[in-house]
């Protein structure tokens, strides 16, 4: 496919400057997206450690065995750190997207309660953000892009 080197009315150096600016914006946006998406899970996982018994009770009240709590904590803490660092990002994002959808359906399924409906949609939206990471990867400012660390 033939593509012009420069947009009409722009010189080649103008196009290169724009491409560099776009690349810098893309790198920043990918890093910022990961840094904005993952802390929710890190803090949530750590708070479950501090309120372990209460969280296990809440899970049981929704029909989810409390025995799954250690796995949920590990996924939230390790998965969020992996996303933040950009390490094994696609795997971590896949697991966290599934976790977000699963918790939406298990814990926020009372659509007669507006707050629960909003929480459900929040989880679905977060899963969408993680799926974008699955599709696009962590970007150049990540451990995934460092040779020998993948």
C-alpha positions as CSV (number, residue, x, y, z in Angstrom):
1,X,0.0,0.0,0.0
2,X,1.4,3.4,-0.9
3,X,1.1,6.1,1.8
4,X,2.3,9.6,1.4
5,X,5.3,10.6,3.5
6,X,3.7,13.8,4.5
7,X,0.1,15.0,4.8
8,X,-1.0,17.4,2.0
9,X,0.2,21.0,2.9
10,X,2.8,19.7,5.4
11,X,6.4,19.1,4.9
12,X,8.2,15.8,5.7
13,X,9.7,17.4,8.8
14,X,6.3,18.6,10.0
15,X,5.0,15.0,9.6
16,X,7.9,13.6,11.5
17,X,7.4,16.1,14.4
18,X,3.7,15.1,14.5
19,X,4.6,11.4,14.5
20,X,7.0,11.9,17.4
21,X,4.5,13.9,19.3
22,X,1.8,11.2,18.7
23,X,4.2,8.5,19.8
24,X,5.1,10.3,23.0
25,X,1.4,10.9,23.7
26,X,0.7,7.2,23.1
27,X,3.5,6.1,25.5
28,X,2.2,8.4,28.2
29,X,-1.4,7.4,27.7
30,X,-0.6,3.7,27.9
31,X,1.4,4.2,31.1
32,X,-1.2,6.6,32.6
33,X,-4.0,4.2,31.7
34,X,-2.3,1.3,33.5
35,X,-1.5,3.6,36.5
36,X,-5.2,4.7,36.7
37,X,-6.8,1.3,36.2
38,X,-4.8,-1.0,38.6
39,X,-4.7,0.8,42.0
40,X,-8.3,0.0,42.6
41,X,-7.5,-3.7,42.7
42,X,-4.3,-3.2,44.7
43,X,-6.1,-1.3,47.4
44,X,-9.1,-3.6,47.3
45,X,-6.9,-6.7,47.7
46,X,-5.0,-5.2,50.6
47,X,-8.2,-4.0,52.3
48,X,-9.5,-7.6,52.1
49,X,-6.5,-8.7,54.1
50,X,-7.4,-6.2,56.8
51,X,-11.0,-7.2,56.9
52,X,-10.5,-10.9,56.1
53,X,-13.3,-12.3,58.3
54,X,-15.9,-9.7,57.2
55,X,-15.0,-10.2,53.6
56,X,-15.3,-13.9,53.8
57,X,-18.7,-13.4,55.5
58,X,-19.9,-11.1,52.7
59,X,-18.8,-13.6,50.1
60,X,-20.6,-16.4,51.8
61,X,-23.8,-14.2,52.0
62,X,-23.7,-14.0,48.2
63,X,-23.2,-17.8,47.9
64,X,-19.5,-17.6,47.2
65,X,-17.3,-19.9,49.3
66,X,-15.0,-17.9,51.6
67,X,-12.3,-20.4,50.7
68,X,-11.9,-18.5,47.5
69,X,-10.8,-15.3,49.3
70,X,-7.1,-16.0,49.3
71,X,-7.2,-16.5,45.5
72,X,-9.2,-13.3,45.1
73,X,-6.6,-11.4,47.2
74,X,-3.7,-12.8,45.4
75,X,-5.3,-12.0,42.0
76,X,-6.1,-8.4,43.0
77,X,-2.7,-7.7,44.5
78,X,-0.4,-9.6,42.1
79,X,-2.5,-8.8,39.1
80,X,-2.6,-5.1,39.8
81,X,1.1,-4.9,40.4
82,X,1.7,-6.7,37.1
83,X,-0.5,-4.2,35.3
84,X,1.2,-1.2,37.0
85,X,4.6,-2.5,36.1
86,X,3.6,-3.7,32.7
87,X,4.8,-7.3,33.4
88,X,2.8,-10.2,31.9
89,X,0.2,-7.5,31.2
90,X,-2.0,-9.4,28.8
91,X,-2.3,-12.4,31.2
92,X,-2.9,-10.2,34.3
93,X,-5.4,-8.0,32.3
94,X,-7.3,-11.1,31.1
95,X,-7.6,-12.4,34.7
96,X,-8.6,-9.0,36.1
97,X,-11.2,-8.5,33.3
98,X,-12.7,-11.9,34.1
99,X,-12.6,-11.1,37.8
100,X,-14.4,-7.8,37.2
101,X,-17.1,-9.4,35.2
102,X,-17.5,-12.3,37.7
103,X,-17.8,-10.0,40.6
104,X,-20.3,-7.8,38.7
105,X,-22.6,-10.7,38.2
106,X,-22.2,-12.3,41.6
107,X,-22.3,-9.2,43.9
108,X,-23.9,-6.3,41.9
109,X,-26.9,-8.0,40.2
110,X,-29.7,-6.3,42.0
111,X,-30.7,-3.9,39.1
112,X,-33.6,-2.6,41.1
113,X,-31.1,-0.8,43.3
114,X,-29.6,2.1,41.3
115,X,-26.3,1.9,43.3
116,X,-25.9,-1.8,42.5
117,X,-26.7,-1.2,38.8
118,X,-24.0,1.5,38.8
119,X,-21.5,-0.8,40.5
120,X,-22.4,-3.5,37.9
121,X,-21.7,-1.1,35.1
122,X,-18.5,0.1,36.7
123,X,-17.2,-3.4,36.8
124,X,-18.2,-4.0,33.2
125,X,-16.4,-0.8,32.2
126,X,-13.3,-1.7,34.1
127,X,-13.3,-5.1,32.3
128,X,-13.5,-3.2,29.0
129,X,-10.4,-1.2,30.0
130,X,-8.5,-4.4,30.8
131,X,-9.6,-6.0,27.5
132,X,-8.0,-3.0,25.7
133,X,-4.8,-3.9,27.5
134,X,-5.2,-7.5,26.4
135,X,-5.6,-6.3,22.8
136,X,-2.9,-3.7,22.7
137,X,-0.4,-4.7,25.4
138,X,1.2,-2.5,28.0
139,X,3.1,-0.3,25.6
140,X,6.8,0.6,25.4
141,X,7.0,1.9,29.0
142,X,6.6,-1.5,30.5
143,X,8.6,-4.5,31.7
144,X,6.9,-6.5,28.9
145,X,9.0,-4.5,26.4
146,X,12.3,-5.1,28.2
147,X,14.4,-7.8,26.6
148,X,14.8,-10.9,28.8
149,X,12.0,-10.1,31.3
150,X,9.1,-11.6,29.4
